[in-house]
Amino acid sequence: MGLADGERLHVEDVQQWRAWLTANADRGAGVWLVSWKRATGRPALTYDQAVEEALAVGWVDATAGTIDADRSMLWFAPRKRGSGWSRPNKLRLERLEAEGRMQERGRAVVAEAKRHGSWTLLDEVEDLVVPPDLAAALEERPGARQQWEAFPRSVKRGQLEQLVRAKRPETRARRIAALADAAATGERWLFQRR
């Protein structure tokens, strides 16, 4: 989806965003949430406010973009079945539930994620657990393990996430080989669809 595709919705406060989400949570399509940039001094939601309200109804954020010098936008859509849950979003959900801000649709999405395993899909990724197949590939290539250990947390997390998201064993094997080969030369492997 290009930044020009999809409906745009401009809101200036949490109440407007919450009302729109409540009325539209069950629609299949997402929306670009348009906001004033902070430098304009105009009313705008913070990132956390926007994400929390979306999580409360079972939606999730994705791509960010810029419209012009004064406005930005962030894509929100209903969470897809099977998509992994990040630790920061799980913590937000705990807080939303404790504050009584979760809506039934959001609870249903969480319950389904727990039933089907996507709730815990990213747990080991968040903990930077190196799976045995990757560990073996890194050990087979001189210097790869040391380079891997030197990568920033964000790089390692992103690479591990690409491994757990592989749907087929051969895809995972290709990704592991590419990651280990790149690490051996000190490159930060970037996922490319193959």
Secondary structure, 3 states (H helix, E strand, C coil): CCCCCCCEEECCCHHHHHHHHHHHCCCCCCEEEEEECHHHCCCCCCHHHHHHHHHHCCEEEEEEEECCCCEEEEEEEECCCCCCCCHHHHHHHHHHHHCCCCCHHHHHHHHHHHHHCCCCCCHHHHCCCCCHHHHHHHHHCCCHHHHHHHCCHHHHHHHHHHHHCCCCHHHHHHHHHHHHHHHHCCCCCCCCCC
